[in-house]
C-alpha cells in the first residue's frame, strides 16, 4: 500500500486515530528518503566504490603538501583507562587491531552461514570452490617467491593470496543481472574460503611467540559466551564484554587480536533462541490483544510494558542471530570500517618508495603480478584439472568464461592483502612497496575483470 500525504488545500479535523494514520508530508518525504538510502546501502557495487574512494583520498592526502598531517593523525595516541589501569595505543592500532575485529566478526559469521546452509554445507558442492581457492592461494604465493627469495622479502609470500569480497562482488554487480547467479555464488564461496585460508595464515605464520597465559583469558571469554548462549540470552549487546575478554586474551598471547572476531563469528548461533511460542504466533496474538485494549488509547505503560516486551523479543527472534547480527553490521562494515581502514592504510607516500632499489621493486612487482596473473591462473587451472579428472563438475549455468571471470576478479586483493602486508613487513620501504603492489595489482585485476566481464555478458546474450 502506497503511503501518501494529505491533498493540498484539504483540512480535515484531526482526531487521535487520523493523527496516527495520516503522516504529514514532511514525514512522508523523510520515510521515502530513508527507504532510498537503505536500498542504496545494500547495493553491493556501492560498497566497492566507497572503498575505492577512501583509498584514492588516502593516496592523494599522503602525497600532497599536507602529507605530514596524514601520518600525524594515524600516529596520534588514544588512551582508555579505569582508575590506575590505562591502555594507550595509536589511532592506527585502534583501527587495525580493534575496529577491524568487527570486520573479521562478519567474516566469521559469513563462514558460519555458508557451512550451515550455503555453498559449504554439502561436501560435493564445496569441493570445487575449495580446490579452486587453494589453487588461487598456492600459485600467487609461488609467483611472489619467484621474485622474492631473499630472507627479508620472503615474509610477504601471503600478501597476494587473499580476495577482497567487497571489491570483487562490487565489480561483478556492475556487470548487471545478465551474470548467472551461480557465477556469483561460486565467487562468494571462493572468496569466503580465501578468507578462511587467510585467517589460518595469519594465525600460524604472522603471530609472534605465543604467551600461553593469554589463552586462559581468551578461554574465559569463550566460556562466558557459551554460558550466555546456554542461558538463552539473545541480545547481541550482552556479548560485548565476553568478546572484549576474548580480544584481550588473544592480544596477550601475541596472536593477532582481530582473530577474536573470527572465533566469535563462528560461535554465533544459526538458530533463534527457543521460545515456548513461535515468534510469528506471538506477534499475531499480541497484535490481536492490543487491538481492542483500552490501555493503548490511554497510553498506560504499566499495562502495556509486558506485551510490548514480548513483542520486541518475538521481533528479535524472527531471524537467527547469525543473520540478524550480520545484517545489522553490514552497512557499518561496508561504509564505515572498511573505508576507514583503507583511508588509514592505503596512503602510500610515493616519495618514500625507492623503486630504484632492487628489494622494493621486486616486492611491488611480485605482489602485482601474483594478483593479476597468479590468482586467475591458479583458480582456472585447478578448476580445469578437477573437472577434467572427473572429480567435480561445473555448477549449472557456469561456463569456462565464467570461471575465467571469477579468477580475474579474485585477483582484487585490497583489504586483506594490505592487512597481511602490515603483518609481514616491519621495514617501511618494503611495506610501502607491498601496498603499492596491492593497489596496482588490484586495480589492474578489476579493470581486466570488468573488460572480460563485458565480453562474457555479450556472449551470453547471443
N, C-alpha and C positions, 0 to 999 in steps of 0.2 A: 504494500500500500504506500503510495507516494505521499510524502508529508508536505503540505503547502501552508502558507501563511494566510492570514485573513485578507480578503479583497480590499483594495484601496477604496476609501470613502464609505466603507460599511462599518458602523459602530454598533456592535451587538452588546447588550447588557452582559457583564461579566459575573458569572457565579463561580462557586468553588469548582464544580465539575467542568465548566467550559474553560476555566483558567488552567486546569490540569491537562485538558485535552488539546487545546489550541495554543501552540507555542507562538511567540512573537516572531516577526520577520527576522529580527536580528538573531534570535536563537536558531531559526531555521537555516539561515545562511551559515552560522557557525557550525552547525551539525554537518552541513554539506561540505564545508571546508575541512573539518576534521576527518570526515569519511574519505575525502580525496587524498589527504595527507597519508592516512592509514594505508590506502591502496598503493600509493606511491612508494611507501617504505617497504612494501612486500614485493616490489618488482626487483628481481634478482640482479638485473643489469645495472640498476641504480647503485647498489652497494659497491659493485666493482668500480663504478665511476667515482664514488666518494673516496674510495681507496686511492685511485689514480690521482685525483685532485690533491689529496693530502700529500702524496709522495712528490708531486710536482711542486707544490708550495715549499716542501722541505728542501728540495734541491735548489730552488730559486733563492730561498732565505739563506741557506748555508753558503751560497756563492755570491751573495750581494754585499753591499757595504755595511750591512747590519749583521754580518756573519757572527760577530762576537756575541751579540745578544742571543742568537740561536743556541750556541754552546753554553752560554752562561745560564740560560733558562733551564736546560735539562740537567745541569750540574748543581742547581740550587738545592740546598739541603732542606728536607722536610722531616720534622720530629714529632713523634707521638709519644705520650708518656702518661703514666699514672703514678703519682707520688714521686718516689725516688727512681722508679724504673722509667728509662727513656730509651727510645729506639729511633736513631737518626740515620736516614739514608737520602740519597739524591732523588730528585724527581724522576730521573731516568730509571732508577731502581724500582720505584713505586709503580711505574708504567710497565716495565718489562717483567718484573718478578711478582708483582701483586695484581695489577689490573689485568694482565694477560692470563691470570689464573681463571678469570671468568670466561675468557675465550676458550681455554682448554676444558673448562667445565662443559661448555656447549659441545665441543668436540667429543668429549666423553659420552654425553647424552646421545649424540648422533650415532656413535658406535653402538651404544646400548640398544637404541631403537632398531638399527639395522640388524643386529644379532637376534633381536626378538621377533621382528616381523618384516624386515626388509630383505635386501639382496644377500645378506649374510646369514639369513635364518635357515636356509637349506643348503646343504653341502654341494649338491650338484649345480646350484645357481651361483654359489660363491667361489667355486674352484677357478673359473676363468678370470674374473677380475682380480682374485688374489694372485694368480700366476702372472697376470699382466702387470700388476703393481710391483711385484718382486723384480720383474724384468726392468721396469721403469725406475727401480732403485739401483740395481746392480750395474747396469750399463752406464748411466751417468757417473756413478762413482768410479768406474774403471776409466772412463774418458778423462775425468778430472785427474786421477792418479797418473795417467799417461803424460800429463803436462806437469804434474807437481809431485815428483817422487822424493823431493828433498825434505828433510825432517821438519823444518819449521813450517812448511806449507802442507804437509800431508794430512794435518788435522782437519783440513777443510773438505775432506772427501765427501762428507754427508751434506754439504751445503746445497748441491743441485739435485738432491734426491726427493724433495718434497713438492707437493702440488698445492697451490692456493685455491681452495674451493670457491671462494667468493669471486675471484677474478675469472677462473675457468668457466664456472657456471654463468657468470655475467656475460662473458663473450658469447657463450652458446645461446643465451637468451636473446642477444642482439640479432641472431640469425633467424628469429621468428619461429612460428609454430610448425613450419614445414619439417623441422628436425624430428625424426621418430622419437617417441617417448622413451623407448628402450636405449637409445643412444645416451640420453640424459641420465637414465638410471645407471647405465654402465659407468659413465664418467663419475657420477656421485659415489658409487660403490668403490671405484678405483681410488678416488681422492680420499675417501674415508680410510681405506686400507693403507694408503700412503701415510695418513696421519697416525695410524696405529704404529706403523714401522718407524716413523719419525719420533714418536714418543718413546719407543723402545730404544732407539739410537741415543736419544738424549739421556735416558736413564742409565744405559750401560756404557756409553762412550764419552759423555760430556758431564759426568758427575765426578767430583773430586773424591779424595779419600773419605769414606763414609764413617761418620761418628754414630756408633750403634745406639747411643743414648737417645738420639733423635727419633729412632724408630719406636721407642717406648712412648714418646709424646704423641707421635702420629698414630700409633696403635690406640692410645687413649681416646683420641678424637674419633677414630673409626668405631670404637666401641660405643661412644656416645651417639653416633649416627644410627648404629644398629638398634640401640636401646630406644631411641625416639621412634624409629620405624616400627618396632615391635609394639610400642605403646599406641600406635595408630595416629601419631602426630603428623598431620598432612601439610601444615603451614611451612612454606619454604623459609620464612624468617627464623624459625626455631633451629634451623641447621646452620645458621651463620656462625655462631660461636664454635660448634664442633668442627666446622670447616676451617675456621681460623686456627684451631688447635692442630689439625692435620697439616695445614700450610706451614705453621711454625715448626712442627716436628720435622718436616722434610727440609726446611731451611737449615735446621740444626744438623741434620745428617750430612749435609754437603751436596745432596741431590738437588736438582733444580726445583724450587718450591712450586712452580706452576704445575708440576705433575700432580699436585693435590687436586687440581681441578679435574683431571682425567679420572683419578680414583673416585672422587665424589660423583662424577657424571656416570661412571659405570655402576655405582651403587644406587642410583636413582631408580625408584620402583617403576615398573612398566604397567602396574595395575593400580587402580584407585584404592583408597583406604576403604576396607569393608564397612558397609553400613547395613543396619537392620532392614532398611527400606531402600529401594533403588533411587538414586538421585532424581531421576525424571518423575517418579511417583511422588517423591517428597515435594518437588516444585508444584506439581499438579494439585496435590492435596492442600498445601498451604495457600496456593492462589485461590482455590475454591473457598477455603475457610475465611480468607481475608475479604472476599468479595462482598459479603454481607455483614461484616463486623462493624459495630459502632465505633470500635477503638480506632479504626482507620480515619474516619471523619473527625473524630475527637482528638486525633494525634496523641493518643495515650501510650507513651513509650513503655510504661510498666507492663502493659498487657501485650504490646507488640514486640518487645525485645526477644522473647523466646522464639516465636515463629520466624522473625527476621534472622535470628542467629542460625536456625535450622536451614533457612533459605540460602544464606551465604555459604554454609557448609555444603549443601547439596550442589549449589552452583560451582563451587570449587572442585568437587569430586566428580563432575561430569567428565573430566578428562584425567587420565593418569598423570602423576607428577612429571614423568619424563617428557611428556608432550606439553603440559601446562608450563613448566619452568622454561623449557627450551623456546617455546613460542613467545613467552614474556621477555626473555633475554635477547632474542634475535635482533630486534631493532637497536638495542643498546650496544650490542657487539658489532653489528654491521655498520652502524652510523656513528658510533662513539669510540669504542675501544680500539677497533682496527685502524680507523683513520688517525687516532691519536698515536698509536704505535708507529704508523707509517710516518707521521709528522716528526716523531722523536728520533726515528732511526734511519730514515731514507735520505737525510741531509748530508750527503757525501760532498765534502769540500774538494773540488777538482784540483785546487792548488796543492792539497795535501797528498794527492795521489801521483807518485812519480812513476808514470808508465814507462819511462826510460829504463828504470831499474828492472832487471830480469825477473825478480821474485814477484813484484806486484803485477807486472804484465802477464805472467804465466798464471797467477791466481785468477785474475779477471778473465783471461781467455779460456782457462779450463772450466770455470763456472758457467760462462755464457754458452760455450759450445756444448757442454754437457746438458744444459737445459734445452737448448734449441734442437740439437741433433740426438743426444743420448736418450732423452725421455721418449720421443716417438719411436726411435729405433728399438729400444728395449721392449716397449709395450707391443708394437706391431709384430716384431719377430717372435716373441714368446707366445703371443696370441695365435699367430700362424702355426707355430710348432704344436701347440696344444690341440688345435683343430685338425692339423694335418695328421697327427698321430692318432686321432680318433678318441682322445681323452675328453674332449669338450666339443661343443658346437656353439656357433654364434647365436645370440638371443634373436628371437623373431623381430624382423624389421631392421636389424643391424647388418649392414654390408661392410665390405672391407674399406670402402670410402669413409664410412662412419668410424671405423677403428682408427684409420689414419687421423681423422679429425680429433678423436679422443686423445690420441698420442700427442698431437701438436699442442692441444690446449693444456695437457698435463705438464707441458714444459713451462707453464706460468708458475714460478715458484714463490715469488714475492714474500708474503708474511712469514711462513715457516722457514724459508731459506735464509732470510735476514736474521731471524731468531737464532738459527743454528750457527750462522756465521759469527754472531756475537759471542757464542759459547766456544767456538773453535779457535778464534784468533785473539790474542792479547796485544799483538803488535798492531798499532793504529794504521800503519801503511797497508798491511796485508788485509786488515778488516775493511778499510775503505775500498781496496781493490775488489774484495769479495762482494761487498754491497753493490759496487758499480757493475760487476759482472752479473749479479742477480737482476738489477734494474734493466740492463741492456738485453740480457737473455730473455727475461720475462716479457719485455715489450716486443722483442722480435718474434717470440713464440706466439704472442697474442695476435700480432699483425699477420703472420703466416697462417695461423689457425683461422683467423677471420676470412682471409682471402680464399683458403681452401674450402672453408665452410660455404662461401657464396657459390663456388663451383659445384660443391656437393649438393646444395639445395637446388641448383639449376638442373642437375642431372636427375634428382628425384622427381621433378615436375614434368619431365619428358614422358 
